[in-house]
Amino acid sequence: MFSDDWQTRAKVLPGKSLPLAMASVGERLRVTAIRAGRSAETRLIELGIPVGREIEVVQRQARGPMVVAAGDARVALGFGLSSKVFVTPIKGD
C-alpha cells in the first residue's frame, strides 16, 4: 500500500505519476518516467528498470534505500535515485 501521503497526493493529482520513493512494500508499480541525468537513466536501464517496466517494492526504509523486484532480479536503490523514478500503481491485481 502506498503511504497516506501518496494517497493524498494521488487524490489531488489523479492520473499523475509519483516518485518510487513514496511507494510501500508489496506495491506493484509501472515505471512511467525517469527524471535523472543521462548516466543515472542509463544505469537504471542496465539494472532492468526502464520506462514501462513493472516492478514491486520488496523492502524499504523511510528516506533510505529500497529493494525492488524487476522481473527475476532484485535491485537496491538509494533514496535519491528512487526519488527520480516516477511510477503509477498497477490496478487489478
Order of alpha helices (4+ residues) and beta strands (2+ residues): alpha-beta-beta-alpha-beta-beta-beta-alpha-beta
